[in-house]
Amino acid sequence: MPTSQCRTRGAEATEVSLAEQKDSTADRADAGSTTSRLETRRAARATVSRSRGTTGRGTTVRRRRRPLRVVAVFGAVGALIAAVALPAYGALRPAEQAQARTIQQVAQGDAQTMVVASDATAEPLARGGYAATSADEIAKKKAEAAAAERARRAAAATVTYSSIDLNMHAPGTGAIRWPLAHVAHVGDGFHARGGEHQGVDLLDPARTPIFSAAAGTVIVSQEVYGGYGVAVVVRSVINGQQVTTVYGHMTYGSRVVAVGQQVEAGQLLGLVGMTGRATANHLHFEVHLNGVAVDPLAWLLTNVGPVP
């Protein structure tokens, strides 16, 4: 082969080799570029995914909170409607439904029941069939009953006359009189109640006239005279002895005599009552001879006669 041909073929082979190297370099460059682009895209996608994930969670939290707010708003609106509507509904109720109910009516639904025998009957309770009584009223009734019992016993008992000479009735003069025209009952006598009772209780209806047992001078005439209540005291002199007679428990405002006034035997002094320390209408009558208390019933029986 000629030399020129050999050179020509060598040059061609070199060119082919260089071209192949260039193609290989270009291919590698293209592959690197493609790989770089792929990695760049993957990084961008990862960044976008991360940002989207964060945004998604925040949206989820907000979406979870939003139903709670809705429920709270609806609850507040419902409470407001109820607060406005219920009073209006009560005002519009019929008058017969709005009437007051008794305790028995309210408790009827929950009332306990009791089974009784078939022959048991309900006892009707009338309004006038009962009454409230206070402790003072009970004590007063007991005291009245005790006074009446004492009067009954005293009336049945035999009168014990005093050892003092009580006969001061001047013959034919009629100087001593019974203080009452009629005595319904004789109550507590002289020295009753443990010896503290200084007179005799002559029971009669309220406002029965009381007369002076003897002529004399009024030394006491008061609406309030200690435990005697409304009382009159008359001082007399009979057969040289000073006689003081006491008339107690008269009715308020019934006195017709004044202190210093002269009265006659049998003259009106006042009316029977139960003022002062008294539990029933009666005349508390006392007699004092020369300042000493004596049995007034015995004094009357001796000088006047039997109980009228």
Residue pairs with C-beta under 8 A, 6 or more apart in sequence:
90 98
140 279
143 279
143 280
144 279
144 280
146 279
147 187
147 188
147 201
147 203
147 279
147 280
147 282
148 185
148 203
148 280
150 187
150 188
150 192
151 185
151 186
151 187
151 188
151 201
151 203
152 185
154 185
154 186
154 187
154 188
154 189
155 185
155 186
159 297
159 298
159 301
160 295
160 298
161 295
161 298
161 301
161 302
162 294
162 295
162 298
162 299
164 289
164 294
166 289
166 294
166 298
166 299
166 302
166 303
167 302
167 303
168 175
168 176
168 238
168 239
168 241
168 243
168 303
169 175
169 176
169 302
169 303
169 304
170 238
170 239
174 265
175 214
175 215
175 238
175 265
176 213
176 214
176 238
176 265
176 300
176 303
176 304
177 211
177 212
177 213
177 214
177 265
177 266
177 304
178 211
178 213
178 300
178 304
178 307
178 308
179 202
179 210
179 211
179 212
179 213
179 245
179 247
179 283
179 285
180 202
180 204
180 208
180 209
180 210
180 211
180 272
180 283
180 308
181 208
181 209
181 211
181 308
182 204
182 208
182 308
183 202
183 203
183 204
183 307
183 308
184 203
184 204
184 205
185 202
185 203
186 200
186 201
186 202
186 203
186 297
186 307
187 200
187 201
187 202
187 203
187 280
187 282
188 197
188 200
188 201
189 197
189 200
189 201
189 295
189 297
190 197
190 198
190 199
190 200
190 293
190 294
190 295
190 296
190 297
190 298
191 197
191 198
191 295
198 286
198 293
199 246
199 248
199 284
199 285
199 286
199 287
199 293
199 296
200 284
200 285
200 286
200 295
200 296
200 297
201 282
201 283
201 284
201 285
202 282
202 283
202 285
203 280
203 281
203 282
204 272
204 281
204 282
204 283
205 272
205 281
206 251
206 271
206 272
206 273
206 274
206 281
207 251
207 254
207 271
207 272
207 273
208 271
208 272
208 281
208 283
209 268
209 271
209 272
210 247
210 250
210 268
210 269
210 270
210 271
210 272
210 283
211 265
211 266
211 267
211 268
211 269
212 234
212 245
212 263
212 264
212 265
212 266
212 267
212 269
213 234
213 245
213 265
213 285
213 287
213 300
214 234
214 236
214 238
214 243
214 245
214 265
215 236
215 262
215 263
215 264
215 265
216 234
216 235
216 236
216 237
216 243
216 245
216 262
216 263
217 234
217 235
217 236
217 260
217 261
217 262
217 263
218 232
218 233
218 234
218 257
218 258
218 259
218 260
218 261
218 262
218 263
219 233
219 234
219 235
219 244
219 259
220 231
220 232
220 233
220 259
221 231
221 232
221 233
221 255
221 257
221 258
221 259
221 261
222 230
222 231
223 230
223 252
223 253
223 255
224 230
224 276
225 231
225 248
225 276
226 276
227 248
227 276
227 277
228 246
228 248
228 249
228 276
228 277
228 284
229 248
229 249
229 250
229 273
229 274
229 275
229 276
229 277
229 278
230 248
230 249
230 250
230 251
230 252
230 253
230 254
230 255
230 270
230 273
230 275
230 276
231 246
231 247
231 248
231 249
231 250
231 276
232 246
232 247
232 250
232 255
232 257
232 269
232 270
233 244
233 245
233 246
233 247
234 244
234 245
234 247
234 263
234 269
235 242
235 243
235 244
236 242
236 243
236 244
236 245
237 243
241 289
241 290
242 289
242 290
242 291
243 287
243 288
243 289
244 286
244 287
244 288
244 291
245 285
245 286
245 287
245 288
245 296
246 284
246 285
246 286
246 287
246 288
247 269
247 270
247 283
247 284
247 285
248 276
248 283
248 284
248 285
248 286
249 272
249 273
249 274
249 275
249 276
249 278
249 281
249 282
249 283
249 284
250 269
250 270
250 271
250 272
250 273
250 275
250 283
251 270
251 271
251 272
251 273
251 275
252 273
252 275
254 270
254 271
254 273
255 269
255 270
256 268
256 269
256 270
257 263
257 267
257 269
257 270
263 269
272 281
272 282
272 283
273 281
274 280
274 281
274 282
278 284
285 296
286 293
286 296
287 293
287 294
287 295
287 296
287 299
288 294
301 307
